[in-house]
Amino acid sequence: MSLLDRISLDPAVRFGKPCVRGTRISVGDVLGYLASGMSEAQVLTDFPALAREDVLACLAFAAERERRIMPIPAA
C-alpha cells in the first residue's frame, strides 16, 4: 500500500477535505500540529487512532500537492 492510499477525499466527511482514511482527522490538522511544534510522538499520543504511517502519509500528501503547484510567471 502506498502512503497516499491512507488519505481519502469524501465530500461527506469534513466537507471533502483530505483526511486520514477511516477518521475525520484532516491532513491540514496533522500538518498544522506538526508546524506548531508538536512532535510526531505528541500527535500520535493525542490522536490514538493515528499510526506513524498516517503522519507520514499526511507529509507525503502535502509534498505531492506542492509538486503539482504551477508557478506564476513573472510579470
VOMARMI-283886 format. One record per residue (C-alpha): x, y, z; residue in three letters. Coordinates in steps of 0.25 Angstrom, whole numbers, m for minus. Layout:
// VOMARMI-283886
<r px="X" py="Y" pz="Z" aa="ALA"/>
...
END
This chain:
// VOMARMI-283886
<r px="0" py="0" pz="0" aa="MET"/>
<r px="5" py="14" pz="m4" aa="SER"/>
<r px="5" py="24" pz="7" aa="LEU"/>
<r px="m4" py="33" pz="m1" aa="LEU"/>
<r px="m15" py="21" pz="0" aa="ASP"/>
<r px="m16" py="25" pz="14" aa="ARG"/>
<r px="m22" py="39" pz="10" aa="ILE"/>
<r px="m37" py="39" pz="6" aa="SER"/>
<r px="m45" py="50" pz="0" aa="LEU"/>
<r px="m60" py="49" pz="3" aa="ASP"/>
<r px="m70" py="60" pz="1" aa="PRO"/>
<r px="m78" py="55" pz="13" aa="ALA"/>
<r px="m66" py="56" pz="22" aa="VAL"/>
<r px="m60" py="69" pz="27" aa="ARG"/>
<r px="m66" py="76" pz="14" aa="PHE"/>
<r px="m57" py="68" pz="5" aa="GLY"/>
<r px="m44" py="72" pz="12" aa="LYS"/>
<r px="m33" py="61" pz="10" aa="PRO"/>
<r px="m34" py="52" pz="23" aa="CYS"/>
<r px="m27" py="41" pz="29" aa="VAL"/>
<r px="m35" py="29" pz="23" aa="ARG"/>
<r px="m45" py="24" pz="33" aa="GLY"/>
<r px="m44" py="36" pz="42" aa="THR"/>
<r px="m49" py="50" pz="42" aa="ARG"/>
<r px="m35" py="55" pz="45" aa="ILE"/>
<r px="m31" py="64" pz="33" aa="SER"/>
<r px="m17" py="65" pz="26" aa="VAL"/>
<r px="m17" py="80" pz="29" aa="GLY"/>
<r px="m20" py="77" pz="44" aa="ASP"/>
<r px="m8" py="68" pz="45" aa="VAL"/>
<r px="1" py="77" pz="37" aa="LEU"/>
<r px="m3" py="89" pz="46" aa="GLY"/>
<r px="0" py="82" pz="59" aa="TYR"/>
<r px="14" py="78" pz="53" aa="LEU"/>
<r px="16" py="92" pz="48" aa="ALA"/>
<r px="12" py="98" pz="62" aa="SER"/>
<r px="24" py="90" pz="68" aa="GLY"/>
<r px="17" py="77" pz="73" aa="MET"/>
<r px="26" py="65" pz="71" aa="SER"/>
<r px="21" py="53" pz="63" aa="GLU"/>
<r px="20" py="45" pz="77" aa="ALA"/>
<r px="11" py="56" pz="83" aa="GLN"/>
<r px="2" py="56" pz="71" aa="VAL"/>
<r px="1" py="40" pz="72" aa="LEU"/>
<r px="m2" py="41" pz="87" aa="THR"/>
<r px="m13" py="52" pz="85" aa="ASP"/>
<r px="m19" py="44" pz="74" aa="PHE"/>
<r px="m18" py="29" pz="77" aa="PRO"/>
<r px="m26" py="26" pz="64" aa="ALA"/>
<r px="m14" py="30" pz="56" aa="LEU"/>
<r px="m1" py="22" pz="53" aa="ALA"/>
<r px="12" py="27" pz="49" aa="ARG"/>
<r px="9" py="23" pz="35" aa="GLU"/>
<r px="m3" py="33" pz="35" aa="ASP"/>
<r px="6" py="44" pz="39" aa="VAL"/>
<r px="16" py="41" pz="28" aa="LEU"/>
<r px="4" py="40" pz="19" aa="ALA"/>
<r px="0" py="54" pz="22" aa="CYS"/>
<r px="14" py="59" pz="19" aa="LEU"/>
<r px="14" py="51" pz="6" aa="ALA"/>
<r px="1" py="57" pz="2" aa="PHE"/>
<r px="6" py="71" pz="5" aa="ALA"/>
<r px="19" py="68" pz="m3" aa="ALA"/>
<r px="11" py="63" pz="m15" aa="GLU"/>
<r px="2" py="75" pz="m15" aa="ARG"/>
<r px="13" py="84" pz="m14" aa="GLU"/>
<r px="20" py="77" pz="m26" aa="ARG"/>
<r px="7" py="80" pz="m34" aa="ARG"/>
<r px="6" py="95" pz="m32" aa="ILE"/>
<r px="8" py="103" pz="m45" aa="MET"/>
<r px="18" py="114" pz="m43" aa="PRO"/>
<r px="12" py="128" pz="m47" aa="ILE"/>
<r px="20" py="134" pz="m58" aa="PRO"/>
<r px="28" py="147" pz="m55" aa="ALA"/>
<r px="21" py="160" pz="m60" aa="ALA"/>
END
